[in-house]
């Protein structure tokens, strides 16, 4: 069996974060480590030896210098460039569109590189600016390393409890999952989930006028997925559908979300998704003020011996 590949989505603009620089390479660890350093290290500990970084082409020099140079003696690292002009045949880029096409397109960009370099290999997809914890990588690697299942596509996602993924400083976007007997039934992207003053967690669809409460253990997708090679063809289909059905509503800002693509495959029976549960806390820098909580958490984990510092010697 072809070894699993790690696909890292790192091309996002980070519009909510603000400020200068690339949030993917901002230091948060005791010796200046970035979240992506921990992601690569956790993936390597889990067994991954191949990775694809999906970036904007102008980011390549900084990524090679700042991130992949110390990793390349441990893992084979390739780059794939997410481009706004990479669209389905017969379509045109809307005038004035600068925003990348979203996580679904980024995953598709990485999947194409996986096929180009390694052929028929399964792959995991993660976000560069999300700290997932060691358990998530081990679970997804073990899933992708097992013998394939005949019939419909057998996929996986790591499911987090929503209480372990919210920010103290504003709303977040999460894929809210319905799970039965360990299998994903549906995933719905809620773009404004927040901690409420009374300590509860909820989401709004009307700019905060009303809130729908979520149980704290509600499973959510943090976009750490496990895919088989056949998924790539289906994502191409969903990207075309996005151009046909979703993009016309908001040509300059509509995004092709990866959870939407997976949900479509599940709903019409093309795929089944195993939900690999974790109670680990997710960490990330959605807003600039989130950074200190990430710094504090990583300092504590390092002090406990969970990570070396620097991560790559």
N, C-alpha and C positions, 0 to 999 in steps of 0.2 A: 504493500500500500504506500502511496505517495505521502510524504510527511506533511503535516499541517503547516500552513503559513499564517503569520500574523499580519493583518492589514491595518494600518494606523491612519485614521482620518485626521489630517492636520492642516487642511486648506481653508478652514473657516475664517471669516473676517473678525469674529468675536465682537460683534457690534454692541452688545450690552456691557462689555467689560470697560471700554473706553481707554483713553491714554495711549501712549506710544509703545512701540515694540510689539513683538510677537508673544502673545500670552503663552504659547506652547513652549517657549524657551526661557521664560522668566524663572529665576531660581526660587525654590521653596524648601530645599533640604538643608541640613546643617553645613554642608560643604559646597553649597551652590547648586545642588542637584535640581533638575526640573522634573515635573510630573512624568514626562515621557521617559526620563531615565529610569524611574521606578517601574513604569509600565514594561519597558524592554527587559529590565532585570527580572521582574516577576514572571514574564513570559518565558524568559530563558530558564529560570528555575523550574518552570512547569514542563519544559521540554522543547519549546519552540527554538528552531535554529535558522529560520528563514523569516524575513519581514519585508513588507512593502510600505513605504511612507508615501501617502497621498498628499501632495502639497501644491501650492502655486509655484510655477517654474522659477519666479524671482526669489523664492525662499530657499532654493537648493543649496547655494553656497553656505548660508548660515546654518542650515541643518547639517550639512556634511561636517562643517567645522565644529559646531557646538554640540552635536548630539551623536551622530553615527560613527565618528572617527574612533572613539574608544570601544564601540560595540562590535566593530567589524571583525575583530579577532575571535569573537564568540558567536556571531550570527552573520549570515549573508543578508545584506540589506540592499534593496532596490528602491528606486523612486518612480512614482507615477504622477503626472501633472494633471490636475483638474483644471479644465479650461471652459470658459463660458461659451466658446464656439464649438464645443464638442456636443453636438445635438443630433437627434434623429434625422436621417436622410429626408430631404424634401421640406424641412422646417427652416425657419429663419430666427436668428436672435432678435428679440424685441428691441426696438430702438431705445437706447438709454439704459439697457440692462447691463449692470456691472456685477451684481451679486452672484456668487456661485450658485449652482443648481441645488445644493443641499446634500444631506448625508447619504441619500439613496444614490445620487449620481457619484459622490465620492467613493462609496463602496463599490459601485460598478467600475469606476476607473481603476481601483486597486485590483478588483477581480480580473480585469482584462490583463493586467500586468502579471498576476499569478499564472494565468493560462499561458502567457507569452514565454515566461521564464521557466516554469516548472510543470507546465502541462496540466494533467488531470489531478490537481491537488486540492484537498479541502482547505478551507481558510476561516480564520476568525476575524471579526471586524471590531475595532475599538475606536474611541475618540482619544486624540492625543492629550486633551486637557482634562481628562477624567482619571482620578485615582480609584481603581476598582478593588484593590486588595488582592493578596496572593491567591486566596481560595478561588476567585473567579477564573483566573488563568488556568489553574490546575483542572478545574471542572470542565472548562471548554476544551482544553487540550486532550483530556482523557476521552471526552465524547468524540472528538474528531479523529482520534486514533483507533477507535474501535472499528470492527468490520461494518461495512455499509449495510443498510437495510434495503431490501428489494422493494419495488413498487414506488409509491409516492416519495417525494424528497423528504428525507429525515434530517431536520435542522434542529438547532438549539439556541437558547438565549439564557443568559444569567439574569434571574429576577431578584431585584432588591425590594425591601420594604420601603414604602414611600417615606416613612418617618426618618429613614437613614439617608435620604437624598435631597432634602429641602434646604434652602438657604435662609439664614437669619436676616437677609438684607434685601429681599425682593422676591418677585415671582420667578419660577423656573418652568421649563417645558419638559414634560415627561410622557412617555408612552404608558398609559394606564392599561393593565392587562387583566383579562378574565381568564382564569386558569381552572381546569377541571382534571382531576386525577393526574396532575403533573404535566398536562398538555395545554398549550396555549389555544384558547378559543377565539380570542379577539384582542386587538391592541388599538387603543384610541389615543391619539396625541392630544394632550391637554396643555396648551401653551402658557397658561397662567395658573400655576399651583403655588400656594403660599402657606406659611404658618399664620394662623389667625390669632388675634389678641387673646382669646380664651384658651389658647394652647392646642386647639384642634388644627387639622390640616384640611384644606379645601381648594377647589378650583372655581374660577369665574369665567364666564363667557360673555359678560356684559360690562367689562371694565370695572368690576368690583361692586356693582349695584347689588348683586345677589351671589351667594356662594353655595356650592354643593360640597358637603362634607365627605371626606374619604376616610375610611378606617385606617389607623396608623400602619397596619400590616398589609395594606393593599400592595400587591406586586406591581412593580413598574419596570419598564425597560430603560436601561441606561446606555443602550446601543452597544452592548457587547454580545455579539452573535456568533454562531457557528454555522457555516454554510458548506454544502457539497458543491462540486463543480457545476452541476446542472442548474444551480441557483442563478448563475450569471445570465444564462439565456432568458430566464423568467424576469430578471431585473431589467433587461433590455426591453422586454414587452411592457413592463410597468412604466418605464421611462417614456415610451411612446404614448402610453395612456395619459400620463401626466401632461404631456404637451397638448393632447387632444381635449382633455376634460378639465384640468385644474389651472393651467397657466393662463388661459384667456381671462380668468377672473381677476388676476393681478399680475400682469406681464412683467413688472419690474421687480417684484419681491416674492412671488410664489416659490415655494421650495418643494422639492421631491424628497420627502422624508423617508428614510429607510424603514421605520416601523409601518408606514402606510403600505409600502411595497410588500413587506412580509405578510401583513394582514390580508392583503388581496389574494396572495397565494394560498393562505389558510382558508379563507372564506369560500373559494371555489374548488377546494380539494386538491390543489396542485402540490401542497406541502403540508407536513405536520411539524410542529415545533415543540420540543421538549423544554420545559422550564426548569433550569438548574438553580435551585434556591440558594441564596446566601444571606446571612444576617450581618455580614460585614457592613461597615459604614462606607458610603461613597464620599469622596472628597473632590472638590473642584473649585475653580475660581470663576464663577458666573459673573460676579461683581468684584471690583477692585478690593472692596473691604472684606471679601471672603478669604483673601490671601493669608491673613494672620492665623485663621483657624487651621488652614492646611499646614502652615509652618509649624504650629504648635503640635499638631497631630504627628507629623513626621519626626519632629524632635523626640517626642515620647516613644515612638516606635523604634527609632534608632537607639535610644537609651536602653530599651528593653532587649536589644540585640536582634530585632527582627530584620533590620537592614544594616549593611555596612555603610560607612561613609568615608570617602566617596564610594558610590555604588560600584563603579567600574575602576578597578585598580590599574 
